[in-house]
Amino acid sequence: AMDLAYVCEWEKKPKSNHCPSIPLVCAWSCRNLIAFTTDLKNEEEKDLTHMVHIIDTEHPWDVYSINSGHTEVITCLEWDQSGSRLLSADADGHIKCWSMTDHLANSWENTVGSMVEGDPVVALSWLHNGVKLALHVEKSGASNFGEKFSRVKFSPSLTLFGGKPMEGWIAVTISGLVTVSLLKPNGQVLTSTESLCRLRCRVALADVAFTGGGNIVVATSDGSSTSPVQFYKVCVSVVNEKCKIDTEILPSLFMRCTTDPARKDKYPAITHLKFLARDMSEQVLLCASNQNSSIVECWSLRKEGLPVNNIFQQISPVVGDKQPMILKWRILSATNDLDRVSAVALPKLPISLTNTDLKVANDTKFFPGLGLALAFHDGSVHIVHRLSLQMMAVFYGSSSQRPVDEQTIKRQRTAGPLVHFKAMQLSWTSLALAGIDSHGKLSMLRISPSMGHVLDMNMSLRHLLFLLEYCMVTGYDWWDILLHVQPNMVQNLVEKLHEEYMRQNAALQQVLSTRIVAMKASLCKLSSSTIARVCDYHAKLFLIAISCTLKSLLRPHFLNTPDKSPGDRLTEICSKITDIDIDKVMINLKTEEFVLDMTTLQSLQQLIQWVGDFVLYLLASLPNQGSPVRPGHSFLRDGASLGMFRELMVVIRIWGLLKPSCLPVYTATSDTQDSMSLLFRLLTKLWLCCREENHITEPDDALIDECCLLPSQLLIPNIDWLPINDGIISKLQNKQLVRLQFGKAPGLVGHTVSSQFDAFVRAPGQPKIDHLRRLHLGAYPTEECKSCTRCGCVTMLKSPNKVTAVKQWEQRWIKNCLCGGLWRKMPLSYS
């Protein structure tokens, strides 16, 4: 059910070394970035530096280490809902907000912060933005995404004018203070601090959750199991440009183990206090421990009718809704005595259980998002059901022994402390678990979609498909799902994903059009039989982006134009007029809508050249269409993409009349040959064979013969395909543990199928290219570059252009790559 995918550890240096901080904390973002803390110990100076490390799960060795500047140990780390900002808080009451510099995953800076001087922070959270998408696991077979994933009515913690959520964070300190910091649109921070209740007392543990009505709930404990666990409602508002906090006491609870005579004094300390989810303030998880063992309890807040005395019933009978109600904590479940719990990780999937009882439909009870993880001091990890606390899966670490070997356990306990996880986080789909152990080492565990139970292949595929769809709708990164995709599943998953996508309405398809292409590309990387299609999917992403950018430059000639934009009219006319002569198609367009200034046209030449080169490459490869391992193969049957190329060629033809130097450059054997007309004619014939998806016909012999002659008429260009990615995912498929070291790229043999693509991988010393601007960078680039963490796409960090049209093109991928991956800065001498 659980196995180790990889471990990454620090290099052991004699002078300075990373030691785990106490407490050690980690956080996992929806973009699959992991942040964790260590203390850097310098033997010479005898001092500690409190470090925050940020890694991308695909390149765990490429660690970005921040000297946090915190003077005391870091107690909390929290990602925001977009996964692009990180909060850190310390034992001196300082809170810092870290943001990406230039949208780079390996470059961070501290922009703003707040503080409660000298008061350690024990709980921290971003304010809720009001977005909650529930998963309905029991409807995973439904055809409509709206049935599987529904938007839950949830109010933001605080709203600006017009209902826009206000950003900020809330923290709870050890002395019972709650502090709220609000980020104003102008960059200023409004901070306010208030006592949780009149009688302030020590808060050893706390957690924060949110209600659908926009309120905040804080749970606190003084650390003793004989004391009550207190709950408070916190309301935040802005009055006269100042932040105002109101608090109210809610019903409290005592742990069941303290009221059980057999266990009354057995577990003196509460060691973990967590709401089951940030937006589920009605369910809380508690763990009480002694030196050697722990017990875990799950509690639920319920509305119950208040019994009314018979005397009052006779005077005024209680009917229906008039019965007085009271909120009361009820225990849902509790475990038996367990080994001592060292860390807890809660699921982030907002699963909607149709009934709040513990009965869950048979086909969903093994769904990964229903489990939470408990790590123990013996090195083992258990996944238990988040409501019933029943065991779902177990992992035995290197130092822990299976229960049968009791003698070994006794011997080990006397030998010294065992290696165990001190902090853990589940990924956003609960299919992976990251743990930081007592040596500061990062371990990545796979969690089976079936939770170790034997489900048929279709059910496991359905779980993976359902979670891929969830990531497609939310925009979250899906790296952790790819951990479970075996080569024999790829074809099936891609087809099923396409089927589900085609069932959605046209508007939703439009929104998700690029995300599904990126998803298919990342899946196809995992199988040798589909790896050629990765190039095609990336080329398709590039084509869609170019088409949108070039069409957006077209402007209607008169302001009072009909509803359709020039781009829409271009698509409509090109699909209606099937003439193979480019000039006859061009006549039907209002050419005045295509007029651009000369500087703009010239600045687009590199993108126009790519369109021309790609069309020529596709047509020249048509005679070899029987070989699916050649990149470009899938375009030959893709009517929509060929139609897009056809539209762009018409636009380019018109622009060529205005400024001939913006046209694509071809090396032809004849001076009199009109290369654009020739390619358009052949492209139209190929497009006519497959423009209707359900009636694709084979190209006739005459077209294939003409395409065979192309290499003797024009020089066929070399297409610069993306490099084979250097990430870890393709090296994990044989299910063998990969050992890595922070700061040191692995010297592992690449993907088994990369040998097929030697022709597309640039050797050292060959000219390199900016994949998005289509500019040659030279063999040894002098410009700083960034690369995508997912597809390996490389582009220059700073724009060399000043033209508005090119800036508009660059704006498309300033935050993310076209495939949705994050950017990371590359060293100058990249190879």
TIMAR-416801 format. One record per residue (C-alpha): residue in one letter; z, x, y. Coordinates in steps of 0.001 Angstrom, whole numbers, padded with zeros to 6 digits, always signed. Layout:
BEGIN
AZXY;...
REM end
This chain:
BEGIN
A+000000+000000+000000;M+000720+002924+002346;D-000570+006472+002229;L-000691+009457+004553;A-004046+009853+006342;Y-003179+012997+008305;V-000275+014991+009680;C-000386+017087+012840;E+002295+019681+013602;W+003146+022265+016224;E+002356+025916+015809;K+005572+027831+015200;K+006014+030365+017996;P+008908+032843+018092;K+009708+032556+021815;S+009321+028858+022558;N+009073+025882+020252;H+008887+022106+020337;C+012026+020440+019118;P+012490+016705+018816;S+014328+015228+021766;I+017239+012882+021207;P+016352+010073+021451;L+012713+010675+020541;V+010301+007946+021668;C+006636+007131+021130;A+004211+004395+022231;W+000768+003300+020955;S-001772+001782+023372;C-004495-000794+022688;R-007037+002023+023304;N-005547+003955+020349;L-003872+006574+022503;I-000427+007674+021307;A+002203+009028+023684;F+005339+010739+022362;T+008063+013068+023618;T+009420+016444+022577;D+011657+018947+024285;L+010158+022391+024806;K+012881+024938+024192;N+012537+028338+025838;E+014760+030884+024096;E+014689+033367+027003;E+015638+030966+029782;K+017885+028822+027544;D+016601+025597+029095;L+014715+022494+027941;T+011524+021063+029394;H+011060+017349+028709;M+007437+016927+027629;V+005218+013866+027224;H+002251+014368+024875;I-000798+012087+024785;I-003307+012158+021921;D-006313+010107+020907;T-006002+009133+017224;E-009584+010292+016540;H-008856+013815+017903;P-005107+014248+017286;W-005269+018045+017675;D-006631+017676+021229;V-003184+017038+022711;Y-002628+016646+026455;S+000903+017838+027225;I+002569+016841+030478;N+005578+018593+031916;S+007113+015256+032855;G+009375+016577+035598;H+012191+014426+034202;T+015481+016316+034592;E+017158+014399+031757;V+015960+013354+028310;I+013177+010696+028255;T+014530+007431+026825;C+011529+005047+027053;L+007720+005146+027023;E+005613+002024+027665;W+001821+001491+027898;D+000402-001233+030123;Q-001760-004049+028717;S-005000-002170+029483;G-003863+001056+027801;S-004705+003168+030860;R-001241+003631+032439;L+002025+004841+030976;L+005632+004432+032095;S+008303+007002+031263;A+012020+006592+031985;D+014894+009038+031562;A+018674+009280+031225;D+019038+009871+034972;G+017512+006519+035972;H+014107+007903+037024;I+010986+005892+036082;K+007507+007421+036473;C+004099+005742+036223;W+001313+007959+034843;S-002368+007138+035419;M-005593+008664+034131;T-007252+011084+036548;D-010980+010210+036900;H-010641+007912+033832;L-010161+010923+031522;A-007975+010499+028432;N-006886+014152+028646;S-006019+014264+032337;W-002997+012397+033736;E-001064+012315+036988;N+002162+010725+038202;T+001232+008326+041013;V+004236+006078+041689;G+007736+005497+040359;S+011203+004108+040985;M+014807+005099+040285;V+018372+003919+039784;E+020186+007160+040577;G+022300+008533+037724;D+022051+005375+035575;P+020266+005995+032220;V+017452+003545+031410;V+017859+001895+027968;A+014971-000629+028059;L+011660-000710+029915;S+008642-003011+030026;W+005621-003831+032154;L+005702-007338+033614;H+003606-009855+031682;N+000104-010517+033056;G-000126-014036+031613;V-002820-013201+029037;K-001948-014175+025471;L-004522-014646+022729;A-003086-016053+019498;L-004579-015274+016075;H-004786-018156+013637;V-004858-016362+010282;E-005166-019604+008351;K-008454-020272+010217;S-009984-016848+009532;G-012843-018592+007688;A-013764-020765+010709;S-017148-020141+012322;N-016083-020413+015968;F-014142-017557+017599;G-012394-020174+019742;E-010723-021615+016612;K-009676-018219+015228;F-008402-016822+018544;S-007041-019270+021096;R-005863-018571+024630;V-002204-019582+024836;K-000937-021072+028080;F+001350-018333+029354;S+002489-017772+032926;P+002591-014255+034434;S+006029-012904+035366;L+004969-012987+039022;T+001800-014109+040794;L+000076-013085+043997;F-001879-015443+046248;G-004442-017389+044186;G-002528-017022+040916;K-003443-013389+040301;P-000677-011654+038272;M+001345-009069+040165;E+001763-005724+038428;G+005073-003988+038008;W+007823-003133+035566;I+011357-004115+034635;A+014086-001785+033343;V+017663-002227+032099;T+020250+000518+032649;I+023321+001569+030683;S+025713+000111+033284;G+024254-003407+033023;L+021832-003317+035947;V+018324-004775+035841;T+015762-003173+038171;V+012301-004564+038951;S+009507-002624+040662;L+006403-004422+041933;L+003095-002689+042703;K+001617-004149+045872;P-002197-004164+046266;N-001877-001550+049052;G-000220+000911+046632;Q+003351+000457+047881;V+006206-000210+045436;L+008771-002970+046040;T+011965-002283+044069;S+015066-004396+043685;T+018172-003956+041510;E+020652-006610+040413;S+023575-006841+037981;L+022810-008806+034791;C+026112-010669+035121;R+029216-010646+037282;L+031294-008645+034829;R+029266-005489+034320;C+029786-003763+031013;R+028248-000857+029092;V+024795-001533+027637;A+024043+000772+024705;L+020949-001119+023528;A+018630-003578+025274;D+015197-005138+024952;V+012938-007257+027171;A+010789-010294+026278;F+008855-012941+028213;T+008708-016741+028093;G+005624-018917+028513;G+007082-020286+031752;G+006996-016894+033480;N+010660-015963+033002;I+012020-012737+031519;V+014684-012597+028793;V+016884-009520+028382;A+018969-008904+025249;T+021845-006408+025414;S+024509-004959+023130;D+027356-002541+023852;G+026671-000884+020482;S+029638-002370+018617;S+028881-004928+015914;T+032164-006716+016700;S+030931-007474+020236;P+028466-010287+020951;V+024767-009646+021539;Q+024228-011061+025032;F+021061-012706+026382;Y+020090-013224+030025;K+017285-015053+031782;V+015801-013053+034669;C+013591-014664+037334;V+011657-012455+039746;S+010241-013647+043060;V+009024-012198+046360;V+010768-013603+049442;N+009901-012281+052929;E+008147-009214+051513;K+011237-008367+049430;C+011726-008529+045671;K+014418-011021+044642;I+016058-011121+041183;D+018044-014097+039826;T+019892-013867+036509;E+021413-016506+034258;I+023458-016157+031052;L+021902-017588+027864;P+023574-018312+024478;S+024842-015152+022732;L+025339-014354+019029;F+027528-012350+016669;M+025896-010551+013766;R+026431-012310+010427;C+027660-009112+008734;T+030744-009017+011007;T+031767-012541+010003;D+031276-011858+006261;P+034725-010886+004822;A+033091-008528+002293;R+031258-006602+005037;K+033568-007147+008015;D+034199-003497+008904;K+031411-001930+006836;Y+028815-001662+009655;P+030638-000797+012887;A+027600+000018+015095;I+024503-001909+016141;T+021764+000740+016089;H+018601-001309+016744;L+017998-004400+018866;K+014420-005673+019240;F+012661-008912+020084;L+010051-009547+017381;A+007365-009502+020087;R+007212-009051+023858;D+006124-012674+024263;M+008506-014156+021633;S+011912-014400+023270;E+013134-016837+020585;Q+013264-014320+017719;V+015298-011132+017611;L+015835-008368+015031;L+019207-006627+014729;C+020245-003645+012652;A+023873-002577+012086;S+024710+000749+010446;N+027395+003106+009241;Q+027014+006802+008363;N+025036+006138+005160;S+023643+002602+005133;S+022334-000276+007257;I+021796-004017+007199;V+019014-005865+009073;E+019167-009470+010308;C+016525-011719+011861;W+017703-014469+014243;S+015912-017409+015841;L+016824-019480+018920;R+016426-023191+018239;K+016982-026454+020033;E+019477-028611+018139;G+020802-032087+018766;L+024378-032200+020019;P+026432-034594+017850;V+027950-037438+019919;N+031368-038948+019055;N+031284-042473+017611;I+033339-043824+020532;F+030604-042817+022991;Q+027911-044026+020576;Q+029398-047559+020722;I+029516-047530+024547;S+025989-046139+025028;P+023956-045618+021812;V+021777-042439+021777;V+018146-043367+021218;G+015245-040935+020544;D+014698-038415+023365;K+017988-039228+025048;Q+020010-037260+022495;P+021593-034244+024242;M+020110-030932+023037;I+021634-027461+022898;L+020083-024007+022386;K+021660-022193+019446;W+020963-018911+017628;R+020504-019392+013878;I+020108-016605+011339;L+016687-016729+009630;S+017192-013981+007082;A+019173-010854+006274;T+018651-007904+003965;N+021014-006533+001360;D+022594-003143+001946;L+019851-000594+002717;D+019719+003153+003214;R+020416+004121+006844;V+017618+002948+009167;S+016313+005675+011492;A+013483+003814+013308;V+011927+000361+013625;A+008291-000492+014459;L+007251-004042+015317;P+003781-005621+014960;K+001770-006209+018134;L-000595-008856+016719;P+000241-012248+018309;I-000081-014176+015040;S+000354-017904+015406;L+002294-019247+012411;T+001573-022955+012158;N+005045-023633+010786;T+008029-021613+011957;D+009616-021841+008515;L+009329-018922+006134;K+006610-020595+004063;V+003257-019051+004882;A-000054-019987+003248;N-000758-017936+000089;D-003864-016238+001423;T-002084-015051+004584;K+001278-013863+003280;F-000049-010334+002753;F-001730-010170+006156;P-000711-006854+007808;G+000376-008309+011166;L+003150-010285+009480;G+005116-007157+008575;L+007426-004876+010527;A+008228-001293+009539;L+011657+000208+008851;A+012051+003992+008469;F+015059+005387+006606;H+016996+008644+006693;D+015797+009460+003153;G+012213+009752+004507;S+010902+006456+003118;V+009261+003628+005093;H+009387-000062+004145;I+007153-002832+005488;V+009077-006124+005409;H+008007-009655+006387;R+008939-010151+010019;L+010709-013472+009381;S+011931-013420+005769;L+012552-009603+005689;Q+011161-009570+002139;M+009630-006294+000992;M+005817-006167+001419;A+005050-002450+000989;V+006827+000894+000640;F+006015+004542+001335;Y+008003+007478-000031;G+007915+010548+002196;S+007762+014100+000873;S+011543+014435+001027;S+012378+010974-000358;Q+012400+010287-004064;R+011487+007138-005891;P+014533+005017-006804;V+014400+005969-010504;D+015309+009582-009768;E+018889+009063-008591;Q+020142+012514-009664;T+017583+014227-007424;I+018651+012083-004472;K+022299+013123-004993;R+021305+016789-005174;Q+019179+016457-002000;R+021925+014800+000007;T+024206+017745-000484;A+021403+020217+000282;G+021045+019311+003966;P+019429+016801+006346;L+016199+015170+005136;V+013001+014965+007178;H+012615+011400+008421;F+010861+009449+011195;K+012886+009283+014393;A+010327+007116+016193;M+007559+004881+014849;Q+004812+002655+016198;L+002422+000261+014486;S-001177+000165+015714;W-002440-002939+017485;T-003913-004368+014263;S-000960-003186+012101;L-003341-001280+009800;A-001897+002131+010756;L+001543+003516+011470;A+002350+006636+013503;G+005692+008347+012952;I+007280+011330+014718;D+009729+013047+012390;S+012831+015143+012966;H+010646+018295+013285;G+008427+016787+016018;K+005496+016399+013570;L+003120+013419+013894;S+002230+011540+010680;M-000509+008899+010515;L-000119+006362+007703;R-002689+003859+006499;I-001326+000394+005746;S-003452-001520+003261;P-004922-004805+004597;S-003702-006472+001385;M-000232-004881+001690;G-000610-003289-001749;H-001166-006601-003525;V-004302-006983-005578;L-006618-009177-003544;D-010261-009563-004468;M-012772-007476-002506;N-013887-010505-000482;M-010337-011190+000746;S-009804-007558+001832;L-013192-007614+003598;R-012264-010904+005242;H-009050-009360+006625;L-011001-006382+008041;L-013745-008638+009422;F-011175-010939+011060;L-009488-007982+012789;L-012841-006508+013894;E-013661-009867+015487;Y-010257-009843+017197;C-010972-006394+018672;M-014437-007571+019729;V-012960-010542+021624;T-010006-008659+023198;G-011811-005382+023950;Y-009186-003352+022043;D-010242-000160+020256;W-010830-000645+016503;W-010262+002917+015221;D-007354+001869+012973;I-009575-000675+011167;L-012149+002044+010379;L-009410+003910+008452;H-009840+001344+005661;V-013649+001086+005537;Q-015125+002729+002438;P-018854+003673+002327;N-019621+000801-000089;M-018186-001750+002404;V-020254-000706+005440;Q-023450-002674+004759;N-021516-005817+003877;L-019263-005611+006956;V-022173-005011+009358;E-024101-008011+007947;K-021065-010311+007980;L-020144-009239+011513;H-023697-010022+012661;E-023604-013438+010926;E-020319-014368+012620;Y-021622-013159+015992;M-024814-015247+015671;R-022714-018383+015096;Q-021165-018158+018587;N-022586-019898+021648;A-025140-018074+023813;A-022681-017355+026657;L-020170-015649+024352;Q-022959-013719+022621;Q-024025-012423+026026;V-020473-011245+026813;L-020044-009518+023443;S-023612-008172+023107;T-022823-004496+023728;R-019458-004527+021962;I-020945-005661+018649;V-023639-002944+018846;A-020922-000301+019424;M-018918-001730+016516;K-021915-001586+014172;A-022572+002033+015229;S-019010+003112+014420;L-019174+001367+011018;C-022551+002893+010104;K-021128+006402+010688;L-018974+005950+007603;S-021768+005753+005003;S-024545+008226+004172;S-027007+005376+003590;T-026533+003919+007086;I-025899+006987+009255;A-029476+007021+010627;R-028811+003603+012158;V-026032+005113+014316;C-028744+006769+016447;D-030554+003426+016708;Y-027459+001529+017825;H-026683+004103+020511;A-030302+003996+021674;K-029992+000197+021821;L-026839+000436+023978;F-028744+002781+026279;L-031744+000434+026381;I-029599-002618+027244;A-027891-000659+030053;I-031207+000610+031490;S-032767-002864+031290;C-029803-004466+033130;T-029744-001728+035784;L-033488-001732+036518;K-033713-005539+036565;S-030739-005743+038935;L-032710-003685+041492;L-035354-006417+041780;R-034838-008710+044773;P-036408-012124+045489;H-038992-011978+048308;F-037592-015078+050033;L-033923-015986+050268;N-034449-019686+049410;T-035706-018877+045909;P-035284-021049+042801;D-032357-020519+040402;K-034006-017817+038327;S-033705-014197+039417;P-036762-011885+039386;G-035336-010295+036216;D-035146-013668+034441;R-038676-014554+035544;L-039904-011188+034300;T-038387-011885+030827;E-039847-015408+030768;I-043367-014340+031775;C-043450-011358+029392;S-042398-013554+026462;K-044985-016255+027320;I-047961-013991+028022;T-048754-012133+024833;D-051775-010312+026229;I-052107-006704+025043;D-053508-005579+028422;I-050649-004450+030710;D-052586-005231+033894;K-053223-008852+032850;V-049483-009350+032286;M-048744-007703+035634;I-051056-010093+037554;N-048746-013030+036687;L-045780-011459+038482;K-044897-011620+042172;T-045297-007914+042852;E-043527-008180+046238;E-040249-008721+044315;F-040655-005259+042764;V-040895-003288+045997;L-038290-000507+046227;D-038039+002431+048597;M-039597+005699+047452;T-036313+007655+047173;T-034856+005065+044803;L-037964+005093+042610;Q-037983+008870+042398;S-034272+008997+041514;L-034901+006703+038517;Q-037570+008978+037020;Q-035323+010400+034261;L-034447+006903+032986;I-038099+005817+033221;Q-039092+008963+031292;W-036666+008059+028484;V-038230+004597+028169;G-041726+006105+027985;D-040702+008815+025505;F-038847+006393+023243;V-041786+003940+023071;L-044131+006821+022166;Y-041685+008127+019531;L-041324+004648+017959;L-045057+004009+017744;A-045727+007480+016340;S-043100+006892+013629;L-044572+003517+012566;P-046733+005047+009780;N-043514+006491+008248;Q-041697+003150+008495;G-040864+003131+004802;S-038154+005762+005397;P-034911+004132+006647;V-033232+007549+007072;R-035407+008248+010124;P-033759+007323+013435;G-035670+004553+015189;H-036441+002731+011930;S-034492-000453+012788;F-036313-000809+016160;L-039608-001392+014322;R-038321-004799+013132;D-036246-005661+016217;G-038288-008117+018297;A-035661-008432+021038;S-035518-004653+021674;L-039313-004265+021544;G-039585-007161+024019;M-037158-005320+026328;F-039279-002147+026156;R-042381-004253+026915;E-040755-005759+030044;L-039666-002321+031268;M-043168-000909+030823;V-044549-003710+033028;V-041939-002939+035723;I-042668+000795+035475;R-046425+000110+035800;I-045838-001799+039070;W-043519+000921+040424;G-046159+003531+039486;L-048580+001858+041924;L-045995+002365+044708;K-045013+005924+043760;P-047053+007575+040992;S-044547+010468+040649;C-041899+008107+039191;L-044102+007349+036149;P-043263+008897+032770;V-045067+012189+032196;Y-047196+012441+029020;T-049045+015477+027699;A-052445+014016+026731;T-055495+015650+025159;S-057842+013692+027433;D-057646+013586+031246;T-059272+010144+031441;Q-056892+008421+029009;D-054565+005721+030408;S-051498+006490+028286;M-049393+003579+029620;S-052130+001032+028733;L-052564+002529+025277;L-048836+002444+024493;F-048409-001070+025910;R-051300-002326+023765;L-049798-000870+020566;L-046265-001948+021504;T-047409-005549+022113;K-049148-005670+018722;L-045954-004434+017024;W-043818-006872+019053;L-046019-009814+018000;C-045252-008990+014332;C-041494-009434+014761;R-040777-011431+017928;E-039583-014398+015835;E-036591-013250+013820;N-037252-015695+010975;H-041032-014971+010683;I-041393-011184+010650;T-044813-010020+009461;E-045942-006558+008428;P-048060-004606+010955;D-051734-004659+009988;D-053659-001580+008841;A-055578-001337+012128;L-052303-000945+014098;I-050963+001659+011661;D-054254+003579+011852;E-054078+003599+015663;C-050468+004838+015513;C-051562+007575+013072;L-053973+008813+015751;L-051261+008997+018451;P-050148+012607+017667;S-053756+013752+018244;Q-053919+011929+021613;L-050411+012566+023036;L-047694+015153+022495;I-044873+013346+020642;P-041557+014173+022355;N-038371+015324+020636;I-035728+012662+021135;D-032259+013945+022015;W-030026+012019+019619;L-026275+012039+020092;P-024452+014857+018292;I-022669+014099+015030;N-019174+013276+016218;D-016427+015842+015590;G-013704+013201+015064;I-011349+012827+012129;I-012319+009377+010814;S-015217+010476+008571;K-013026+013193+007011;L-010425+010677+005807;Q-012582+008630+003454;N-011714+010461+000253;K-008086+009396+000852;Q-006831+012980+000709;L-004205+014112+003192;V-005623+016179+006089;R-003266+018726+007653;L-003833+019519+011338;Q-002234+021589+014083;F-001805+020567+017723;G-004077+022512+020039;K-006299+023796+017228;A-009545+022028+016257;P-009788+021734+012458;G-012089+024118+010643;L-013034+021399+008186;V-016405+020874+006587;G-018152+018110+008507;H-019374+014790+007196;T-021148+015121+003852;V-024326+013582+005231;S-024621+015741+008341;S-027030+018059+006516;Q-029666+015305+006752;F-029378+015536+010523;D-029703+019258+011044;A-032900+018496+012964;F-030940+016456+015495;V-027974+018791+015990;R-028533+021401+018675;A-027897+024968+017640;P-025837+027201+019970;G-028004+028613+022739;Q-030392+025638+022784;P-030666+023643+026049;K-028069+020879+026272;I-028587+017497+027837;D-026624+014986+029891;H-027045+012022+027528;L-026571+009366+030215;R-028401+010848+033184;R-031122+012384+030945;L-030855+015694+032804;H-031144+019119+031156;L-027966+021148+031614;G-029253+024466+030246;A-028076+026419+027216;Y-024738+027331+028837;P-023851+024544+031308;T-022096+025573+034510;E-021199+021989+035443;E-017951+020428+034182;C-018714+017784+031555;K-016922+014950+029791;S-017522+013628+026286;C-016843+010261+024649;T-013890+010175+022237;R-015840+007890+019879;C-019592+008660+019894;G-019621+012224+021262;C-021923+011348+024180;V-021846+014128+026849;T-022330+013673+030586;M-021481+015577+033778;L-018094+014889+035318;K-019331+014824+038920;S-022420+012966+040064;P-025218+015125+041522;N-026840+012012+043056;K-026386+010284+046390;V-028885+007447+045833;T-027356+003949+045571;A-029451+002911+042546;V-028269+005926+040537;K-024661+005338+041607;Q-025052+001785+040319;W-026228+003207+036974;E-023307+005662+036857;Q-020833+002919+037721;R-021645+001276+034370;W-019901+004034+032452;I-017417+005471+034955;K-014365+004080+033055;N-015734+004072+029509;C-018734+005335+027601;L-021467+002762+026922;C-019980+002437+023398;G-016541+001554+024824;G-014908+004897+023984;L-012743+006779+026472;W-013832+009983+028207;R-012185+013362+027706;K-012820+016429+029813;M-014603+019253+027998;P-014124+022995+028412;L-016916+024603+030465;S-018340+026590+027559;Y-018825+023652+025191;S-021146+024187+022243;
REM end
